[in-house]
Amino acid sequence: MITVMKRLLVLSTACSLLTLTSGARAASGIPAFYGDPPDERHPWAVHDPNRPQPQVVTPGSFSSQEQPGKPPSDAITLFDGTDLSKWESAKAGGGPAKWVTRDGMLEVAPSTGDIRTREEFGDCQLHVEWAEAVGVTGSSQGRGNSGIFLMGLVEIQVLDSYHNITYADGHAASVYGVNPPMANALRPPGQFQVYDIIFRRPVYRGGQVLDPGYVTVFVNGVVAQDHTPLEGSTGHMKRTHPMAFPEKGPLKLQDHGNPVRFRNIWYRPLPPNAIEGGTDGPLTAEAAMAKRKQIAAEIRQDASQLKNPSDPVPEMLRLLESLEYEKEPATLVQVEQMAGKYVADLKALPADKLESKKDEARHVNGAFQYVVKFQVMPADWEPKSALAKIVKDQRWDKK
């Protein structure tokens, strides 16, 4: 006998009108009643056809030494090589940013002070390219020093670490004063270095840390920080201490007295993580159930658009599907009535008419078996037993 899951896949195309009712489902081609259902920590079923499709993003292009690459289609550009309109002085009160733009690059003007973005943002994918002068001089922290401050608080070090010894937690791509880079992957001075950063800020609630925050850094394609946990803001000669972060903050670039150049600065906001209401990954039981209730309500609303007395199966199956997410009492009663009537109507059909219902009945039978298997409906659910008998008697369960 073909297993329930395999049978559902085989019949998914023939019975698509019964189950592929939403745009997402039609696009995915995955039938309902297929993967493991939602549970107490996961609001979605495995391979859930109700789950939102990924956002379509057109990739950008990689940079060369001569030419910056193109950002992805959804990136927010902070410096494109033309002007400083998105930047201001980081001094109290703000004011115009006094760094220099020339030849498509943004260059530190020593002694003018740090600059920051006018726009504030939080969790993000950040891309920054920077370069030291060909004739850079000095040693240790005095050699091509600058910094990239996430939300103005966490410094990812910028330094000429090419053949330059300094303290380990002060090298290029360190979380400054906190965690050294896993590798020194810098190119020689004069060449552009590429930082790709994934940043998740610390999350607190009621004074308690829910998530310490993390940063991942790639330098020229080499991982330097691997999901490094954060505690608080970074600083010189001072240990970082746990602290709550605001929801948003500016990106800050440091004036450390060296004429470091920057180009091609952009970011992509990241969706909320699970601890802040995101729905991907294991959630708290409370958050998972809240999301399941929302999904169930949306499916019930979709089912109401399928109401058709001459063809009640699509509405019945959609309502049955909603019970995977929430056993809403009124819907349970409605499904019980519709399922009982469906089986009774099949039994009442003459043999020559019953055969035309073969594919439909097999599909509904698979759905009924699924909801019983995963305890959405009780093991002795009568419509499931009655329909399974019809399928077996008609030998529709055979290949």
RODOBA-468084 format. One line per 2 residues: number of its first residue (from 0); their letters; for each residue x, y, z of N, C-alpha, C. Coordinates in steps of 0.1 Angstrom, whole numbers, plus 5000, padded with zeros to 4 digits. Layout:
! residues N
NUM = a = X:Y:Z:X:Y:Z:X:Y:Z | ...
END
This chain:
! residues 399
0 = mi = 5008:4988:5000:5000:5000:5000:5009:5013:5000 | 5006:5022:4992:5013:5035:4992:5011:5042:5005
2 = tv = 5021:5047:5010:5020:5055:5023:5011:5067:5021 | 5006:5073:5032:4998:5085:5031:5005:5096:5025
4 = mk = 5018:5098:5029:5026:5109:5024:5028:5108:5009 | 5033:5096:5005:5036:5094:4991:5023:5096:4982
6 = rl = 5012:5091:4987:5000:5092:4980:4996:5107:4978 | 4998:5114:4988:4994:5129:4987:5003:5136:4977
8 = lv = 5016:5132:4976:5024:5138:4966:5020:5134:4952 | 5017:5121:4950:5013:5117:4937:5000:5124:4932
10 = ls = 4991:5126:4942:4978:5132:4938:4978:5147:4939 | 4989:5153:4943:4989:5168:4945:4986:5175:4932
12 = ta = 4991:5170:4921:4988:5177:4908:4974:5175:4904 | 4969:5162:4904:4955:5159:4900:4945:5166:4908
14 = cs = 4948:5168:4921:4938:5174:4930:4942:5188:4934 | 4950:5195:4926:4954:5208:4930:4943:5218:4932
16 = ll = 4932:5216:4926:4921:5225:4928:4915:5224:4941 | 4917:5212:4948:4912:5210:4961:4920:5217:4972
18 = tl = 4933:5218:4969:4942:5223:4980:4950:5235:4977 | 4953:5237:4965:4962:5248:4961:4954:5261:4960
20 = ts = 4949:5266:4971:4939:5277:4970:4946:5291:4972 | 4957:5292:4979:4964:5305:4981:4974:5307:4971
22 = ga = 4978:5319:4969:4989:5323:4959:5002:5316:4963 | 5005:5316:4976:5018:5310:4980:5017:5295:4978
24 = ra = 5006:5289:4981:5005:5274:4979:5006:5271:4964 | 4999:5278:4956:4999:5276:4941:5014:5277:4936
26 = as = 5021:5287:4941:5035:5289:4937:5044:5278:4941 | 5042:5273:4954:5051:5263:4959:5049:5249:4954
28 = gi = 5036:5246:4950:5033:5233:4945:5033:5222:4956 | 5033:5226:4969:5033:5217:4980:5019:5215:4985
30 = pa = 5014:5203:4986:5000:5201:4991:4999:5203:5006 | 4987:5205:5011:4985:5205:5025:4986:5191:5030
32 = fy = 4986:5189:5043:4985:5176:5050:4998:5168:5045 | 5009:5174:5046:5021:5167:5041:5032:5166:5051
34 = gd = 5039:5177:5055:5050:5176:5065:5044:5176:5079 | 5053:5173:5089:5050:5174:5103:5043:5187:5106
36 = pp = 5032:5186:5114:5024:5198:5117:5031:5208:5127 | 5025:5219:5129:5031:5229:5139:5031:5222:5153
38 = de = 5040:5227:5161:5041:5221:5175:5042:5233:5185 | 5045:5230:5197:5045:5240:5208:5055:5251:5206
40 = rh = 5066:5249:5198:5076:5258:5196:5077:5264:5182 | 5070:5257:5172:5071:5260:5158:5057:5263:5153
42 = pw = 5054:5275:5148:5041:5278:5143:5038:5273:5130 | 5048:5269:5122:5046:5264:5109:5048:5249:5108
44 = av = 5041:5243:5099:5043:5229:5096:5056:5228:5088 | 5062:5216:5087:5073:5213:5079:5069:5213:5064
46 = hd = 5076:5221:5056:5072:5223:5042:5058:5230:5041 | 5055:5239:5050:5042:5245:5051:5039:5253:5039
48 = pn = 5028:5250:5032:5024:5258:5020:5019:5272:5024 | 5015:5274:5036:5010:5287:5041:5021:5296:5045
50 = rp = 5033:5291:5045:5045:5300:5050:5048:5310:5039 | 5050:5322:5043:5053:5332:5032:5066:5329:5024
52 = qp = 5065:5332:5012:5076:5330:5002:5087:5340:5005 | 5100:5336:5003:5111:5346:5005:5110:5358:4996
54 = qv = 5114:5369:5001:5115:5381:4993:5124:5379:4981 | 5120:5384:4970:5129:5383:4958:5138:5395:4958
56 = vt = 5151:5392:4958:5162:5402:4958:5171:5399:4946 | 5173:5409:4938:5183:5408:4927:5197:5410:4933
58 = pg = 5206:5400:4931:5219:5402:4937:5227:5413:4930 | 5236:5419:4938:5245:5429:4932:5256:5422:4925
60 = sf = 5267:5430:4924:5279:5424:4918:5291:5426:4927 | 5301:5418:4926:5313:5419:4934:5322:5431:4929
62 = ss = 5329:5437:4939:5338:5448:4936:5351:5443:4931 | 5358:5451:4923:5372:5449:4920:5380:5460:4926
64 = qe = 5393:5460:4926:5401:5471:4931:5398:5484:4924 | 5395:5483:4912:5393:5495:4904:5379:5500:4905
66 = qp = 5369:5492:4907:5355:5496:4906:5347:5489:4918 | 5339:5497:4925:5330:5491:4935:5319:5483:4929
68 = gk = 5315:5473:4935:5304:5465:4930:5290:5472:4932 | 5280:5465:4927:5266:5471:4927:5259:5464:4939
70 = pp = 5252:5472:4948:5245:5466:4959:5234:5457:4955 | 5228:5448:4963:5216:5441:4960:5204:5451:4958
72 = sd = 5194:5446:4952:5183:5455:4948:5176:5461:4960 | 5176:5454:4972:5169:5460:4983:5178:5467:4993
74 = ai = 5191:5469:4989:5200:5475:4998:5197:5490:4999 | 5200:5496:5011:5199:5510:5013:5213:5516:5013
76 = tl = 5216:5524:5003:5229:5529:5001:5232:5541:5010 | 5243:5540:5017:5247:5551:5026:5258:5560:5020
78 = fd = 5266:5554:5012:5276:5562:5004:5278:5555:4991 | 5275:5563:4980:5277:5557:4967:5288:5564:4959
80 = gt = 5296:5572:4966:5307:5578:4959:5305:5592:4955 | 5293:5598:4957:5290:5611:4952:5290:5622:4963
82 = dl = 5284:5620:4974:5283:5631:4984:5281:5626:4998 | 5280:5635:5007:5278:5632:5021:5265:5635:5027
84 = sk = 5255:5635:5018:5241:5640:5022:5235:5631:5032 | 5240:5618:5033:5234:5609:5043:5242:5609:5056
86 = we = 5251:5618:5057:5260:5618:5069:5261:5631:5076 | 5264:5631:5088:5266:5643:5096:5277:5642:5106
88 = sa = 5281:5652:5112:5291:5652:5123:5286:5644:5135 | 5294:5636:5141:5290:5628:5152:5291:5636:5165
90 = ka = 5295:5648:5164:5296:5657:5176:5282:5660:5181 | 5281:5664:5193:5268:5668:5199:5262:5679:5191
92 = gg = 5250:5677:5187:5243:5687:5179:5244:5685:5164 | 5253:5675:5160:5254:5671:5146:5261:5682:5138
94 = gp = 5255:5686:5127:5262:5696:5118:5267:5688:5106 | 5272:5696:5096:5277:5689:5084:5289:5680:5087
96 = ak = 5290:5669:5080:5301:5660:5080:5313:5667:5072 | 5325:5667:5078:5336:5675:5072:5346:5666:5066
98 = wv = 5343:5654:5063:5352:5645:5056:5352:5649:5041 | 5362:5643:5034:5364:5646:5020:5358:5636:5011
100 = tr = 5351:5640:5000:5347:5630:4990:5355:5634:4977 | 5361:5624:4971:5368:5626:4958:5371:5613:4952
102 = dg = 5370:5612:4939:5372:5600:4931:5364:5589:4935 | 5351:5592:4939:5342:5581:4943:5345:5576:4957
104 = ml = 5353:5582:4965:5356:5577:4978:5354:5588:4989 | 5352:5583:5001:5350:5591:5013:5362:5589:5021
106 = ev = 5369:5601:5024:5382:5600:5031:5381:5608:5044 | 5387:5602:5055:5388:5608:5068:5396:5621:5066
108 = ap = 5390:5632:5071:5398:5645:5072:5402:5646:5087 | 5415:5642:5089:5420:5642:5103:5417:5654:5111
110 = st = 5413:5652:5123:5410:5662:5133:5396:5669:5131 | 5388:5664:5122:5375:5670:5120:5364:5662:5128
112 = gd = 5368:5651:5133:5359:5643:5141:5352:5632:5134 | 5346:5623:5142:5338:5612:5137:5326:5617:5129
114 = ir = 5321:5608:5120:5309:5611:5113:5299:5600:5115 | 5286:5602:5114:5276:5592:5115:5265:5594:5105
116 = tr = 5257:5584:5103:5246:5585:5093:5235:5592:5100 | 5228:5600:5091:5216:5607:5096:5205:5596:5099
118 = ee = 5205:5586:5091:5195:5575:5093:5200:5566:5104 | 5190:5561:5112:5193:5551:5123:5187:5538:5119
120 = fg = 5193:5527:5123:5188:5513:5120:5194:5504:5130 | 5189:5492:5130:5193:5482:5140:5199:5470:5133
122 = dc = 5193:5458:5135:5198:5446:5130:5200:5447:5114 | 5211:5443:5109:5214:5445:5095:5225:5436:5089
124 = ql = 5225:5436:5076:5236:5431:5069:5243:5444:5064 | 5256:5446:5067:5263:5458:5064:5275:5455:5055
126 = hv = 5277:5463:5045:5288:5462:5036:5296:5475:5036 | 5309:5474:5038:5318:5485:5039:5331:5481:5032
128 = ew = 5336:5490:5023:5349:5488:5017:5358:5500:5022 | 5371:5496:5025:5380:5507:5030:5394:5504:5025
130 = ae = 5402:5514:5025:5416:5513:5021:5425:5523:5028 | 5437:5518:5030:5448:5527:5036:5455:5533:5024
132 = av = 5463:5544:5027:5471:5550:5017:5483:5540:5014 | 5488:5541:5002:5499:5532:4998:5511:5534:5007
134 = gv = 5514:5546:5010:5525:5549:5018:5522:5551:5033 | 5513:5543:5038:5509:5544:5052:5521:5541:5061
136 = tg = 5522:5549:5072:5533:5548:5081:5528:5545:5095 | 5538:5543:5104:5534:5541:5118:5534:5526:5121
138 = ss = 5530:5523:5133:5530:5509:5138:5519:5507:5148 | 5515:5495:5151:5505:5491:5160:5492:5499:5157
140 = qg = 5487:5505:5168:5474:5512:5166:5476:5526:5159 | 5488:5530:5156:5490:5542:5149:5492:5541:5134
142 = rg = 5487:5529:5129:5489:5527:5115:5476:5525:5108 | 5471:5536:5102:5459:5535:5094:5447:5531:5103
144 = ns = 5445:5538:5114:5434:5534:5123:5421:5542:5120 | 5410:5535:5121:5397:5540:5120:5388:5530:5127
146 = gi = 5375:5531:5126:5366:5521:5131:5352:5523:5126 | 5345:5512:5125:5331:5511:5121:5322:5508:5133
148 = fl = 5314:5517:5138:5306:5516:5150:5292:5512:5147 | 5288:5500:5149:5274:5496:5147:5265:5502:5157
150 = mg = 5255:5509:5153:5246:5516:5161:5253:5527:5169 | 5265:5530:5165:5274:5540:5172:5279:5534:5185
152 = lv = 5278:5521:5187:5282:5515:5200:5292:5504:5200 | 5291:5496:5190:5300:5484:5189:5310:5486:5178
154 = ei = 5323:5487:5181:5333:5490:5171:5339:5477:5164 | 5338:5477:5151:5346:5467:5143:5358:5475:5138
156 = qv = 5369:5470:5143:5382:5478:5141:5386:5479:5126 | 5390:5491:5122:5397:5493:5109:5411:5497:5112
158 = ld = 5421:5489:5106:5435:5492:5109:5443:5485:5098 | 5455:5491:5095:5464:5484:5086:5471:5473:5094
160 = sy = 5465:5461:5094:5471:5449:5101:5480:5441:5092 | 5482:5446:5080:5491:5439:5071:5505:5440:5075
162 = hn = 5511:5429:5080:5525:5429:5085:5527:5439:5096 | 5517:5440:5105:5517:5450:5116:5512:5444:5128
164 = it = 5521:5443:5138:5517:5437:5151:5511:5447:5160 | 5500:5442:5167:5494:5451:5177:5487:5441:5187
166 = ya = 5480:5446:5197:5473:5437:5206:5462:5430:5198 | 5459:5417:5201:5451:5408:5193:5437:5414:5192
168 = dg = 5431:5419:5203:5417:5424:5202:5417:5438:5196 | 5427:5443:5190:5427:5456:5183:5431:5455:5168
170 = ha = 5432:5443:5163:5435:5441:5149:5423:5444:5140 | 5425:5446:5128:5414:5448:5118:5404:5437:5120
172 = as = 5391:5440:5120:5380:5431:5121:5378:5425:5135 | 5386:5430:5145:5382:5427:5158:5370:5434:5163
174 = vy = 5363:5427:5172:5353:5435:5180:5361:5442:5190 | 5364:5455:5188:5375:5461:5195:5374:5460:5210
176 = gv = 5386:5454:5215:5387:5452:5230:5379:5440:5235 | 5373:5433:5226:5364:5422:5231:5369:5409:5225
178 = np = 5370:5408:5211:5373:5395:5205:5382:5397:5193 | 5393:5391:5193:5402:5392:5181:5396:5386:5169
180 = pm = 5400:5389:5157:5396:5382:5145:5401:5368:5145 | 5394:5359:5138:5398:5345:5137:5410:5344:5127
182 = an = 5411:5354:5118:5421:5354:5108:5425:5368:5104 | 5437:5370:5100:5441:5383:5095:5442:5381:5080
184 = al = 5431:5386:5073:5430:5384:5059:5431:5396:5051 | 5439:5406:5056:5440:5419:5049:5449:5418:5036
186 = rp = 5446:5426:5027:5454:5428:5015:5464:5439:5018 | 5474:5441:5010:5484:5452:5013:5478:5466:5013
188 = pg = 5485:5475:5019:5480:5489:5019:5478:5494:5005 | 5468:5503:5003:5465:5508:4990:5454:5500:4983
190 = qf = 5452:5487:4987:5441:5479:4981:5429:5480:4990 | 5417:5479:4984:5405:5480:4992:5403:5466:4999
192 = qv = 5399:5468:5012:5395:5457:5020:5379:5457:5021 | 5373:5445:5021:5359:5444:5020:5354:5438:5033
194 = yd = 5345:5445:5041:5339:5440:5052:5324:5437:5049 | 5320:5424:5052:5306:5421:5052:5302:5417:5066
196 = ii = 5293:5424:5072:5289:5422:5086:5275:5419:5088 | 5272:5409:5096:5259:5406:5101:5258:5410:5115
198 = fr = 5248:5418:5119:5247:5424:5132:5233:5421:5138 | 5233:5416:5150:5221:5414:5158:5223:5421:5171
200 = rp = 5216:5431:5174:5218:5438:5187:5213:5431:5199 | 5219:5434:5211:5214:5427:5223:5199:5431:5226
202 = vy = 5192:5422:5231:5178:5424:5234:5175:5422:5249 | 5169:5432:5255:5166:5431:5269:5151:5433:5271
204 = rg = 5146:5427:5282:5132:5430:5285:5131:5429:5301 | 5125:5440:5306:5124:5441:5321:5138:5441:5328
206 = gq = 5148:5446:5321:5161:5446:5327:5169:5433:5326 | 5163:5423:5320:5169:5410:5318:5173:5407:5303
208 = vl = 5185:5401:5301:5189:5399:5288:5182:5387:5282 | 5175:5389:5270:5169:5378:5263:5178:5372:5253
210 = dp = 5186:5381:5247:5195:5377:5236:5207:5386:5237 | 5220:5381:5239:5231:5390:5241:5235:5398:5228
212 = gy = 5230:5394:5217:5234:5401:5204:5246:5394:5199 | 5248:5395:5186:5259:5388:5179:5264:5396:5167
214 = vt = 5276:5393:5163:5282:5399:5151:5290:5389:5144 | 5288:5388:5131:5296:5380:5122:5302:5389:5112
216 = vf = 5315:5387:5110:5323:5396:5100:5331:5387:5091 | 5329:5390:5078:5338:5385:5068:5347:5396:5062
218 = vn = 5360:5392:5061:5370:5402:5056:5375:5396:5043 | 5373:5403:5032:5377:5398:5019:5373:5383:5017
220 = gv = 5361:5380:5022:5355:5367:5020:5359:5357:5030 | 5368:5361:5040:5373:5351:5050:5366:5355:5063
222 = va = 5360:5345:5070:5353:5347:5082:5363:5352:5093 | 5360:5363:5100:5369:5368:5110:5362:5368:5124
224 = qd = 5349:5370:5124:5340:5369:5136:5329:5359:5133 | 5328:5349:5141:5318:5338:5138:5307:5339:5149
226 = ht = 5296:5347:5146:5285:5347:5155:5290:5351:5169 | 5299:5361:5170:5305:5365:5183:5295:5372:5192
228 = pl = 5293:5366:5204:5283:5373:5213:5288:5386:5218 | 5278:5395:5219:5281:5408:5224:5276:5410:5239
230 = eg = 5281:5420:5245:5275:5423:5259:5270:5437:5259 | 5278:5446:5255:5274:5460:5255:5283:5468:5245
232 = st = 5284:5481:5247:5292:5489:5239:5307:5486:5241 | 5315:5489:5231:5330:5487:5232:5337:5500:5236
234 = gh = 5349:5499:5240:5357:5511:5244:5371:5508:5245 | 5379:5518:5246:5394:5517:5247:5398:5515:5261
236 = mk = 5405:5505:5264:5411:5502:5277:5400:5499:5288 | 5387:5497:5283:5377:5494:5292:5369:5481:5288
238 = rt = 5367:5473:5298:5359:5461:5295:5345:5464:5292 | 5339:5457:5282:5325:5459:5279:5316:5453:5290
240 = hp = 5305:5459:5293:5295:5454:5303:5282:5453:5297 | 5274:5443:5301:5261:5441:5295:5252:5453:5297
242 = ma = 5245:5456:5286:5236:5468:5286:5226:5466:5275 | 5214:5472:5278:5204:5472:5268:5207:5482:5257
244 = fp = 5204:5479:5244:5206:5487:5233:5192:5493:5229 | 5193:5505:5223:5180:5511:5217:5176:5502:5205
246 = ek = 5164:5504:5200:5160:5497:5188:5168:5501:5176 | 5172:5513:5175:5179:5518:5163:5190:5528:5168
248 = gp = 5200:5529:5159:5211:5538:5161:5218:5541:5148 | 5227:5551:5148:5234:5555:5135:5246:5546:5133
250 = lk = 5251:5545:5121:5264:5539:5118:5274:5550:5119 | 5285:5548:5127:5295:5558:5129:5308:5554:5123
252 = lq = 5315:5563:5117:5329:5560:5112:5338:5569:5120 | 5350:5564:5124:5359:5571:5133:5370:5579:5126
254 = dh = 5372:5590:5131:5384:5598:5128:5394:5596:5139 | 5404:5588:5135:5415:5585:5145:5428:5592:5140
256 = gn = 5426:5601:5132:5438:5609:5127:5445:5604:5115 | 5440:5593:5109:5446:5587:5097:5437:5589:5085
258 = pv = 5442:5592:5073:5434:5594:5062:5429:5581:5055 | 5421:5574:5062:5415:5561:5057:5404:5565:5047
260 = rf = 5403:5557:5036:5393:5559:5026:5382:5549:5026 | 5370:5552:5023:5358:5543:5023:5351:5545:5010
262 = rn = 5344:5534:5006:5335:5534:4994:5325:5523:4996 | 5314:5524:4988:5304:5514:4986:5299:5509:5000
264 = iw = 5293:5518:5007:5287:5515:5020:5272:5514:5019 | 5267:5502:5022:5252:5500:5021:5248:5489:5032
266 = yr = 5235:5489:5035:5230:5479:5044:5217:5474:5040 | 5213:5462:5045:5200:5456:5043:5194:5453:5057
268 = pl = 5183:5459:5061:5177:5456:5074:5173:5441:5074 | 5175:5435:5086:5172:5421:5088:5158:5420:5095
270 = pp = 5150:5409:5092:5137:5408:5098:5139:5405:5113 | 5129:5406:5121:5131:5404:5136:5135:5389:5138
272 = na = 5143:5387:5148:5147:5374:5152:5135:5368:5161 | 5136:5355:5164:5126:5348:5171:5122:5355:5184
274 = ie = 5132:5360:5191:5130:5365:5205:5122:5379:5204 | 5123:5385:5192:5115:5398:5190:5103:5397:5182
276 = gg = 5098:5385:5181:5085:5383:5173:5086:5377:5159 | 5099:5374:5155:5100:5368:5142:5094:5354:5143
278 = td = 5091:5348:5132:5084:5335:5132:5092:5324:5126 | 5105:5326:5124:5114:5316:5119:5123:5311:5130
280 = gp = 5124:5298:5131:5132:5293:5143:5123:5290:5154 | 5128:5283:5164:5119:5279:5176:5116:5292:5184
282 = lt = 5103:5293:5187:5098:5304:5195:5094:5300:5209 | 5091:5309:5217:5085:5306:5230:5071:5300:5227
284 = ae = 5067:5292:5237:5054:5286:5235:5043:5296:5233 | 5044:5307:5241:5034:5318:5239:5034:5324:5226
286 = aa = 5046:5327:5220:5047:5334:5207:5043:5324:5196 | 5046:5311:5198:5043:5301:5187:5027:5300:5187
288 = ma = 5021:5299:5198:5006:5298:5198:5000:5310:5193 | 5005:5322:5196:4999:5334:5191:5000:5334:5175
290 = kr = 5011:5330:5170:5013:5330:5156:5004:5319:5150 | 5002:5308:5156:4994:5297:5151:4979:5302:5150
292 = kq = 4975:5309:5160:4961:5314:5160:4959:5324:5148 | 4969:5332:5146:4969:5341:5134:4968:5334:5121
294 = ia = 4976:5324:5120:4976:5316:5107:4963:5309:5106 | 4957:5303:5116:4944:5296:5116:4933:5306:5111
296 = ae = 4933:5318:5117:4923:5328:5113:4924:5331:5098 | 4936:5333:5093:4938:5336:5079:4933:5324:5070
298 = ir = 4936:5312:5075:4931:5301:5067:4916:5300:5067 | 4910:5302:5079:4895:5302:5079:4889:5313:5070
300 = qd = 4896:5325:5070:4891:5335:5061:4892:5331:5046 | 4903:5324:5043:4905:5319:5029:4894:5309:5026
302 = as = 4891:5300:5036:4881:5290:5034:4867:5296:5031 | 4864:5307:5038:4851:5314:5035:4850:5318:5021
304 = ql = 4861:5320:5014:4860:5325:5000:4858:5312:4991 | 4859:5300:4996:4857:5288:4988:4844:5282:4990
306 = kn = 4835:5288:4997:4822:5283:5000:4814:5280:4987 | 4810:5268:4984:4803:5264:4972:4795:5252:4975
308 = ps = 4782:5253:4976:4773:5242:4980:4774:5230:4970 | 4777:5233:4957:4778:5222:4948:4792:5216:4948
310 = dp = 4802:5221:4955:4815:5215:4956:4821:5220:4969 | 4817:5213:4980:4821:5217:4994:4835:5213:4998
312 = vp = 4841:5204:4990:4854:5198:4994:4865:5208:4996 | 4867:5218:4987:4878:5227:4990:4876:5235:5003
314 = em = 4864:5239:5006:4862:5246:5019:4864:5237:5030 | 4859:5225:5029:4861:5215:5040:4876:5212:5043
316 = lr = 4883:5210:5033:4897:5207:5035:4905:5219:5040 | 4901:5231:5036:4908:5243:5041:4905:5245:5056
318 = ll = 4893:5243:5060:4889:5244:5074:4896:5233:5082 | 4897:5221:5076:4904:5210:5083:4918:5214:5085
320 = es = 4924:5220:5075:4938:5224:5076:4940:5234:5087 | 4930:5244:5089:4932:5254:5100:4933:5248:5113
322 = le = 4927:5236:5115:4927:5229:5128:4941:5224:5132 | 4950:5223:5122:4964:5220:5126:4970:5231:5134
324 = ye = 4966:5243:5132:4972:5255:5139:4964:5258:5152 | 4951:5257:5151:4942:5260:5163:4929:5252:5162
326 = ke = 4926:5245:5173:4914:5237:5174:4903:5246:5178 | 4899:5255:5170:4888:5265:5173:4875:5257:5173
328 = pa = 4868:5258:5184:4856:5250:5187:4846:5250:5175 | 4842:5262:5171:4832:5263:5160:4836:5256:5148
330 = tl = 4849:5258:5145:4854:5251:5132:4855:5236:5134 | 4858:5231:5146:4857:5217:5148:4843:5211:5145
332 = vq = 4833:5218:5150:4819:5214:5148:4816:5214:5133 | 4820:5225:5126:4817:5227:5112:4824:5216:5104
334 = ve = 4837:5213:5107:4844:5203:5099:4838:5189:5102 | 4834:5186:5114:4827:5174:5117:4815:5172:5109
336 = qm = 4807:5182:5108:4794:5181:5100:4797:5179:5085 | 4807:5187:5080:4810:5186:5066:4816:5173:5062
338 = ag = 4825:5168:5071:4831:5155:5068:4821:5144:5068 | 4812:5144:5078:4802:5134:5079:4793:5134:5067
340 = ky = 4789:5146:5062:4780:5147:5051:4787:5142:5038 | 4801:5145:5037:4808:5141:5025:4808:5126:5024
342 = va = 4811:5119:5035:4811:5104:5035:4797:5099:5032 | 4787:5105:5038:4773:5100:5036:4769:5102:5021
344 = dl = 4773:5113:5015:4770:5115:5001:4777:5105:4992 | 4790:5101:4996:4797:5091:4988:4789:5078:4989
346 = ka = 4785:5074:5001:4779:5061:5003:4766:5061:4995 | 4759:5072:4993:4746:5072:4986:4748:5072:4971
348 = lp = 4760:5073:4966:4761:5073:4951:4760:5059:4945 | 4754:5058:4934:4754:5045:4927:4768:5042:4922
350 = ad = 4771:5029:4919:4784:5025:4916:4790:5032:4904 | 4781:5035:4894:4787:5041:4882:4791:5056:4884
352 = kl = 4784:5062:4894:4788:5076:4898:4800:5076:4908 | 4800:5066:4916:4811:5066:4926:4825:5066:4920
354 = es = 4826:5058:4909:4840:5057:4903:4846:5070:4899 | 4837:5080:4896:4842:5093:4891:4848:5101:4903
356 = kk = 4845:5097:4915:4850:5103:4928:4863:5097:4933 | 4869:5088:4925:4880:5081:4930:4892:5090:4934
358 = de = 4896:5098:4925:4908:5107:4929:4905:5116:4940 | 4893:5122:4940:4889:5131:4951:4888:5124:4964
360 = ar = 4882:5112:4964:4881:5104:4977:4894:5100:4982 | 4903:5096:4973:4916:5092:4978:4924:5104:4984
362 = hv = 4922:5115:4978:4929:5127:4984:4923:5131:4997 | 4910:5131:4999:4903:5134:5011:4907:5124:5022
364 = ng = 4907:5111:5018:4911:5101:5027:4925:5103:5032 | 4934:5107:5024:4948:5110:5029:4948:5122:5039
366 = af = 4939:5132:5036:4938:5143:5046:4933:5138:5059 | 4922:5130:5058:4916:5125:5071:4926:5117:5079
368 = qy = 4934:5108:5072:4944:5100:5079:4955:5109:5085 | 4959:5120:5078:4969:5129:5083:4964:5135:5096
370 = vv = 4952:5140:5097:4948:5147:5109:4946:5138:5121 | 4943:5125:5118:4942:5116:5128:4956:5111:5133
372 = kf = 4965:5109:5124:4978:5105:5127:4985:5115:5136 | 4983:5128:5134:4989:5138:5142:4980:5144:5152
374 = qv = 4969:5137:5156:4961:5140:5167:4954:5153:5166 | 4952:5158:5154:4943:5169:5152:4929:5165:5154
376 = mp = 4926:5153:5150:4913:5147:5152:4916:5134:5160 | 4906:5129:5168:4908:5117:5176:4910:5105:5168
378 = ad = 4916:5095:5174:4919:5082:5167:4907:5075:5162 | 4895:5077:5169:4883:5070:5165:4874:5079:5157
380 = we = 4880:5089:5150:4871:5099:5143:4864:5091:5132 | 4851:5092:5133:4842:5083:5124:4844:5086:5109
382 = pk = 4844:5099:5105:4846:5101:5090:4858:5095:5084 | 4869:5095:5092:4881:5089:5087:4880:5074:5085
384 = sa = 4874:5067:5095:4872:5053:5094:4862:5049:5083 | 4852:5057:5082:4842:5054:5071:4847:5056:5057
386 = la = 4855:5066:5056:4860:5069:5042:4871:5059:5039 | 4879:5055:5049:4890:5045:5046:4884:5032:5042
388 = ki = 4872:5029:5047:4865:5016:5043:4860:5017:5029 | 4855:5029:5025:4850:5030:5011:4862:5029:5002
390 = vk = 4873:5035:5005:4885:5035:4996:4890:5020:4995 | 4890:5013:5006:4895:5000:5006:4886:4991:4998
392 = dq = 4873:4992:5001:4863:4984:4994:4863:4986:4979 | 4866:4998:4975:4867:5001:4960:4880:4998:4954
394 = rw = 4890:4993:4963:4903:4990:4959:4911:5002:4953 | 4907:5014:4958:4913:5026:4954:4927:5028:4961
396 = dk = 4929:5020:4971:4942:5021:4978:4953:5013:4971 | 4950:5007:4960:4960:4999:4952:4966:5008:4942
398 = k = 4978:5004:4938:4985:5012:4927:4977:5011:4914
END
